[in-house]
């Protein structure tokens, strides 16, 4: 590469952090700046904070005005929250990764609308930024199947993985001396959806639809960090179209219990099951937990914590044991790479800390793991280094 251009990562969430870490891994730290979204407060939750990672790795943080005023910059928009005007920049190297298979689904809600519309194929697109909204010429695209079981949450994470892969494969061309080849978007198959396309403040599931149509709504609006769809007062976590044709009015309740609801639709009866996503977070030592769904035992909440992480941090020994015996992963980390063991060491329950640490180690917690900033367990509680070394040296421990 003849010219060492300055590079700006603008945006949020895992895709922006992946891009930052990719470029740091290439040794380009001195060429990098980041331009975070205004909503980024520097704290990671269920998604990593770009500000947090930039500060940890010593990467300069700039605002949009500063980025616009930088000559020769390569500007990479990765879930950036502002509409960009090319004429405001001193550079013409402006790129975006959009979560759809352009030219379809320009604009908003690309994790919900393809599901609502019954799309079979979706994708992520790397394109130039022009004066339109997601209308720029296409550089590269990753297209994949929209699986029948995908919820909006599943699709969003698939978009991020595909987008990160696109970035990694094409970044050398993006920052090279010559702009990468790009093809204008065709008019055929083009679609655009604005912020008014879905009113998330007043979401409701219409049962005056076919069973498949109701299921599409449920899938499209299932994103536990934001909302769980509700029907007849029950938060819905699962669904099954029954072979029986509906002989009652659409929406009529046929059968209802605490955890199961059967309703009529335009064509087939639909069985719905109550969402148990957060039951493990509500569990206590004296609460009956036999009914809880262990397939979701490593789920994360809006903070990015699993039930085991929370139990370890708060010093809840009984719940830690219950979770570990039920199969909770003792090495499952949040988006900062922080494990339950690290949380146990940094928690406030000093009187129960050694018992929880020993329990986690006995269930396979590893002492050799580092978080994404290079910190090991000892650095979460330096006063415990000797104790951890004793655990490390014990025969038979998995470290």
C-alpha positions as CSV (number, residue, x, y, z in Angstrom):
1,X,0.0,0.0,0.0
2,X,1.6,3.2,-1.2
3,X,-0.4,5.7,0.9
4,X,-1.0,5.4,4.6
5,X,-4.5,6.9,4.8
6,X,-6.2,7.9,7.9
7,X,-9.2,5.6,8.7
8,X,-12.3,6.5,10.7
9,X,-14.6,3.8,12.1
10,X,-18.0,5.5,12.7
11,X,-20.9,3.7,14.4
12,X,-21.7,1.3,17.2
13,X,-22.0,-2.3,18.4
14,X,-20.2,-5.4,17.6
15,X,-19.6,-4.7,13.9
16,X,-17.8,-1.4,14.7
17,X,-15.8,-3.0,17.5
18,X,-14.9,-5.9,15.2
19,X,-13.7,-3.5,12.6
20,X,-11.6,-1.5,15.1
21,X,-10.0,-4.7,16.5
22,X,-9.4,-6.0,12.9
23,X,-7.4,-2.8,12.1
24,X,-5.6,-2.8,15.4
25,X,-4.5,-6.4,14.6
26,X,-3.1,-5.1,11.3
27,X,-0.9,-2.7,13.2
28,X,-2.7,0.4,12.0
29,X,-3.4,2.0,15.4
30,X,-1.6,5.3,14.6
31,X,-3.8,5.7,11.5
32,X,-7.1,5.1,13.3
33,X,-9.8,7.4,14.8
34,X,-13.3,6.5,15.8
35,X,-16.5,8.5,15.6
36,X,-19.0,6.9,18.0
37,X,-22.8,7.3,17.9
38,X,-24.2,9.9,20.3
39,X,-25.9,7.1,22.3
40,X,-22.6,5.5,23.2
41,X,-21.9,6.3,26.8
42,X,-18.7,4.3,27.1
43,X,-20.3,1.3,28.8
44,X,-20.8,-2.1,27.1
45,X,-24.1,-3.9,27.7
46,X,-25.5,-6.6,25.4
47,X,-23.4,-4.9,22.7
48,X,-19.9,-3.6,23.2
49,X,-19.2,0.1,23.4
50,X,-17.0,1.5,20.7
51,X,-15.9,4.3,23.0
52,X,-14.9,1.8,25.7
53,X,-12.8,-0.2,23.3
54,X,-11.2,2.9,21.7
55,X,-10.2,4.2,25.1
56,X,-8.9,0.8,26.3
57,X,-6.6,0.6,23.2
58,X,-5.7,4.3,23.0
59,X,-7.4,5.1,19.8
60,X,-8.4,8.8,19.2
61,X,-12.1,9.6,19.4
62,X,-13.4,12.4,17.1
63,X,-16.8,13.9,16.4
64,X,-18.4,14.0,12.9
65,X,-17.3,17.6,12.3
66,X,-13.6,16.7,12.9
67,X,-14.0,13.6,10.6
68,X,-15.6,15.7,7.8
69,X,-12.7,18.2,8.0
70,X,-9.9,15.5,7.5
71,X,-8.2,15.4,4.1
72,X,-7.8,11.9,2.5
73,X,-9.8,10.2,5.2
74,X,-11.4,6.8,4.6
75,X,-14.7,7.0,6.4
76,X,-16.4,3.7,7.3
77,X,-20.0,3.8,8.5
78,X,-20.9,0.8,10.6
79,X,-24.3,1.3,12.1
80,X,-23.6,5.0,12.3
81,X,-26.7,7.0,13.4
82,X,-26.5,10.1,11.2
83,X,-27.4,10.7,7.6
84,X,-24.2,11.6,5.9
85,X,-23.8,14.3,3.2
86,X,-20.8,13.6,0.9
87,X,-20.4,17.3,0.2
88,X,-19.7,18.0,3.8
89,X,-16.5,15.9,3.7
90,X,-13.0,16.8,2.4
91,X,-12.7,13.2,1.3
92,X,-14.7,11.2,-1.3
93,X,-13.8,7.8,0.3
94,X,-17.1,7.2,2.2
95,X,-18.3,3.7,2.7
96,X,-21.2,2.0,4.5
97,X,-22.2,-1.6,5.4
98,X,-26.0,-1.8,5.3
99,X,-27.9,-4.7,6.8
100,X,-29.8,-5.9,3.7
101,X,-29.2,-7.3,0.3
102,X,-29.4,-4.0,-1.6
103,X,-31.2,-2.7,-3.6
104,X,-33.9,-4.3,-1.4
105,X,-34.7,-2.9,2.1
106,X,-33.0,0.5,2.1
107,X,-33.6,2.4,5.2
108,X,-35.0,1.2,8.5
109,X,-36.0,-2.0,10.3
110,X,-34.1,-4.5,8.2
111,X,-34.2,-7.2,10.9
112,X,-38.0,-7.1,11.0
113,X,-39.4,-6.3,7.6
114,X,-37.9,-9.2,5.6
115,X,-39.4,-11.6,8.1
116,X,-42.8,-9.8,8.0
117,X,-42.7,-10.0,4.2
118,X,-41.7,-13.6,4.0
119,X,-38.4,-13.0,2.3
120,X,-36.3,-16.1,1.6
121,X,-32.9,-14.5,1.1
122,X,-31.3,-11.5,2.9
123,X,-27.8,-10.1,3.2
124,X,-25.3,-7.4,4.1
125,X,-24.0,-5.0,1.6
126,X,-20.8,-2.9,1.4
127,X,-21.4,0.2,-0.7
128,X,-20.3,3.7,-1.4
129,X,-22.1,6.5,0.3
130,X,-23.8,9.0,-2.0
131,X,-26.6,11.6,-1.5
132,X,-29.4,9.0,-1.1
133,X,-30.2,6.7,1.7
134,X,-28.4,3.4,1.2
135,X,-28.4,4.1,-2.6
136,X,-24.7,4.2,-3.3
137,X,-22.9,1.8,-5.8
138,X,-22.3,-1.7,-4.4
139,X,-18.8,-2.9,-3.8
140,X,-19.5,-6.3,-2.3
141,X,-22.4,-8.3,-0.8
142,X,-22.9,-11.3,1.3
143,X,-26.3,-13.0,0.8
144,X,-27.7,-15.8,3.0
145,X,-30.8,-17.8,3.7
146,X,-33.4,-16.3,6.0
147,X,-34.2,-19.4,7.9
148,X,-37.8,-20.1,9.0
149,X,-37.0,-20.2,12.7
150,X,-35.1,-16.8,12.6
151,X,-36.4,-14.1,14.9
152,X,-35.4,-10.4,14.4
153,X,-32.7,-10.9,17.0
154,X,-31.3,-14.0,15.1
155,X,-31.3,-12.0,11.9
156,X,-29.6,-9.0,13.4
157,X,-26.7,-11.1,14.7
158,X,-26.4,-12.8,11.4
159,X,-26.2,-9.4,9.7
160,X,-23.4,-8.4,12.0
161,X,-21.4,-11.6,11.4
162,X,-21.8,-11.2,7.6
163,X,-21.0,-7.5,7.8
164,X,-17.8,-8.0,9.8
165,X,-16.7,-10.6,7.3
166,X,-17.3,-8.2,4.4
167,X,-15.3,-5.6,6.2
168,X,-12.3,-7.9,6.9
169,X,-12.3,-9.2,3.3
170,X,-12.4,-5.8,1.6
171,X,-10.7,-3.3,3.9
172,X,-7.4,-3.4,2.1
173,X,-9.2,-2.3,-1.1
174,X,-11.1,0.4,0.8
175,X,-8.0,2.1,2.1
176,X,-5.9,1.5,-1.0
177,X,-4.6,4.2,-3.4
178,X,-7.4,3.5,-5.9
179,X,-11.1,3.3,-4.9
180,X,-12.5,-0.3,-5.2
181,X,-14.8,-1.1,-8.2
182,X,-18.5,-0.5,-7.5
183,X,-21.6,-1.2,-9.5
184,X,-24.7,1.1,-9.5
185,X,-27.7,-0.3,-7.8
186,X,-30.4,-1.4,-10.2
187,X,-34.0,0.0,-10.0
188,X,-35.5,-3.5,-10.2
189,X,-36.0,-5.0,-6.8
190,X,-35.4,-1.8,-5.0
191,X,-37.3,-0.9,-1.9
192,X,-37.1,1.6,0.9
193,X,-38.7,1.8,4.4
194,X,-38.7,4.8,6.7
195,X,-38.9,5.2,10.4
196,X,-42.7,5.3,10.2
197,X,-42.9,1.8,8.7
198,X,-43.2,0.2,12.1
199,X,-44.4,2.0,15.3
200,X,-42.5,0.1,18.0
201,X,-44.1,2.3,20.7
202,X,-47.5,0.7,19.9
203,X,-46.6,-2.8,18.8
204,X,-49.5,-5.3,18.7
205,X,-49.9,-8.7,17.1
206,X,-52.8,-8.9,14.7
207,X,-54.6,-12.2,15.0
208,X,-56.8,-11.4,11.9
209,X,-54.2,-13.2,9.8
210,X,-53.2,-16.6,8.7
211,X,-51.3,-18.8,11.2
212,X,-48.2,-18.3,9.2
213,X,-48.8,-14.5,9.1
214,X,-49.1,-14.4,12.9
215,X,-45.9,-16.4,13.3
216,X,-44.1,-14.0,11.0
217,X,-45.2,-11.1,13.3
218,X,-44.0,-13.0,16.3
219,X,-40.7,-13.7,14.8
220,X,-40.3,-10.1,13.5
221,X,-41.0,-8.5,16.9
222,X,-39.0,-11.0,19.0
223,X,-35.9,-9.2,20.2
224,X,-35.5,-9.7,23.9
225,X,-33.2,-6.8,24.5
226,X,-36.0,-4.5,23.2
227,X,-39.3,-6.3,23.4
228,X,-41.2,-9.6,23.6
229,X,-44.5,-9.9,21.7
230,X,-47.6,-10.3,23.8
231,X,-50.9,-12.0,22.9
232,X,-53.8,-12.0,25.3
233,X,-51.6,-10.8,28.1
234,X,-49.0,-13.6,27.7
235,X,-45.4,-12.9,26.6
236,X,-44.8,-15.3,23.7
237,X,-41.6,-17.2,23.4
238,X,-42.6,-20.1,21.2
239,X,-45.2,-21.1,18.6
240,X,-46.5,-24.0,16.6
241,X,-49.0,-24.1,13.8
242,X,-51.4,-27.0,14.6
243,X,-52.9,-29.3,11.9
244,X,-56.4,-28.4,13.0
245,X,-58.3,-25.9,10.8
246,X,-59.7,-23.0,12.8
247,X,-63.5,-23.1,13.2
248,X,-63.7,-20.1,15.5
249,X,-63.3,-16.4,14.8
250,X,-59.6,-15.3,14.3
251,X,-58.1,-14.3,17.6
252,X,-60.6,-16.4,19.7
253,X,-58.9,-18.2,22.6
254,X,-59.4,-22.0,22.3
255,X,-57.4,-23.1,25.3
256,X,-55.3,-21.3,27.9
257,X,-53.1,-22.2,30.8
258,X,-50.3,-20.5,32.6
259,X,-47.7,-21.4,30.0
260,X,-49.7,-22.4,26.9
261,X,-52.2,-20.5,24.8
262,X,-54.1,-21.8,21.8
263,X,-55.8,-19.3,19.5
264,X,-57.7,-19.4,16.2
265,X,-56.5,-17.6,13.1
266,X,-57.8,-17.2,9.6
267,X,-56.8,-20.7,8.7
268,X,-55.1,-22.9,11.3
269,X,-55.1,-23.0,15.1
270,X,-51.9,-21.7,16.7
271,X,-50.3,-22.9,19.9
272,X,-48.2,-20.4,21.8
273,X,-45.9,-20.9,24.7
274,X,-45.0,-18.4,27.4
275,X,-41.6,-16.8,27.2
276,X,-39.3,-18.1,29.9
277,X,-36.3,-16.1,28.8
278,X,-35.7,-14.3,32.0
279,X,-37.0,-16.9,34.5
280,X,-33.4,-17.9,35.5
281,X,-32.7,-14.2,36.3
282,X,-35.7,-14.3,38.7
283,X,-34.7,-17.6,40.3
284,X,-33.8,-17.8,44.0
285,X,-32.5,-20.6,46.2
286,X,-36.0,-21.4,47.5
287,X,-37.8,-21.1,44.2
288,X,-38.9,-24.1,42.3
289,X,-36.7,-24.2,39.1
290,X,-37.5,-27.7,37.7
291,X,-39.7,-26.2,35.0
292,X,-37.1,-23.7,33.8
293,X,-35.8,-24.0,30.2
294,X,-32.1,-25.0,30.3
295,X,-31.7,-24.5,26.6
296,X,-31.7,-20.7,27.4
297,X,-29.5,-21.0,30.5
298,X,-26.7,-19.0,28.9
299,X,-28.9,-16.1,27.7
300,X,-27.9,-12.6,28.3
301,X,-29.9,-9.7,29.7
302,X,-29.8,-6.1,28.6
303,X,-26.6,-5.6,30.5
304,X,-25.0,-8.5,28.7
305,X,-25.0,-10.7,31.8
306,X,-25.9,-14.3,31.9
307,X,-27.7,-15.7,35.0
308,X,-24.5,-17.2,36.2
309,X,-22.6,-14.0,35.8
310,X,-25.1,-12.1,37.9
311,X,-25.2,-14.9,40.6
312,X,-21.4,-14.9,40.7
313,X,-21.1,-11.1,41.0
314,X,-23.8,-10.8,43.7
315,X,-22.4,-13.8,45.7
316,X,-25.5,-16.0,45.4
317,X,-23.9,-19.4,46.1
318,X,-27.1,-21.4,46.0
319,X,-28.1,-20.0,42.6
320,X,-24.5,-20.4,41.2
321,X,-24.6,-24.1,42.1
322,X,-28.1,-24.5,40.7
323,X,-27.1,-23.0,37.4
324,X,-23.8,-24.9,37.1
325,X,-25.5,-28.2,37.9
326,X,-28.1,-27.3,35.2
327,X,-25.3,-26.8,32.6
328,X,-24.5,-23.1,32.7
329,X,-21.2,-22.5,31.0
330,X,-18.6,-21.3,33.6
331,X,-16.5,-19.7,30.8
332,X,-19.3,-17.9,29.0
333,X,-18.1,-14.2,28.7
334,X,-19.9,-11.0,28.0
335,X,-18.9,-8.8,25.0
336,X,-16.0,-7.4,27.0
337,X,-14.7,-10.9,27.5
338,X,-15.5,-10.9,31.2
339,X,-16.2,-14.4,32.6
340,X,-18.2,-15.4,35.7
341,X,-14.9,-16.0,37.5
342,X,-13.8,-12.5,36.8
343,X,-17.2,-11.1,38.0
344,X,-17.0,-13.2,41.1
345,X,-13.6,-11.7,42.0
346,X,-14.8,-8.2,41.3
347,X,-18.1,-8.6,43.2
348,X,-19.0,-7.2,46.6
349,X,-19.7,-10.4,48.5
350,X,-16.3,-10.8,50.1
351,X,-17.5,-13.3,52.7
352,X,-18.7,-15.7,50.0
353,X,-16.1,-15.0,47.3
354,X,-13.7,-17.9,48.0
355,X,-16.6,-20.5,48.0
356,X,-18.0,-19.2,44.7
357,X,-14.5,-19.0,43.1
358,X,-13.8,-22.6,44.2
359,X,-17.2,-23.7,42.9
360,X,-16.6,-22.1,39.5
361,X,-13.2,-23.7,39.2
362,X,-14.6,-27.1,40.2
363,X,-17.1,-26.8,37.4
364,X,-14.4,-26.0,34.8
365,X,-13.8,-22.3,35.0
366,X,-10.5,-21.5,33.4
367,X,-7.9,-19.3,35.1
368,X,-5.9,-18.8,31.9
369,X,-8.6,-16.8,30.1
370,X,-8.1,-13.1,29.4
371,X,-10.8,-10.5,28.7
372,X,-10.7,-8.6,25.4
373,X,-8.4,-6.0,27.0
374,X,-5.8,-8.5,28.0
375,X,-6.7,-8.7,31.7
376,X,-6.7,-12.1,33.5
377,X,-8.6,-13.1,36.6
378,X,-5.9,-11.9,39.0
379,X,-6.3,-8.4,37.7
380,X,-9.9,-8.3,38.7
381,X,-8.9,-8.7,42.4
382,X,-5.1,-8.4,42.8
383,X,-5.3,-9.3,46.5
384,X,-6.4,-12.8,45.5
385,X,-3.4,-13.6,43.4
386,X,-1.9,-16.1,45.9
387,X,-5.2,-17.9,46.3
388,X,-5.8,-18.2,42.6
389,X,-2.2,-19.5,42.2
390,X,-3.0,-22.1,44.8
391,X,-6.1,-23.2,42.8
392,X,-4.0,-23.2,39.6
393,X,-1.5,-25.5,41.2
394,X,-4.0,-28.0,42.6
395,X,-3.9,-31.4,40.9
396,X,-6.8,-32.0,38.6
397,X,-8.1,-28.5,38.2
398,X,-9.0,-27.4,34.7
399,X,-7.1,-24.2,34.1
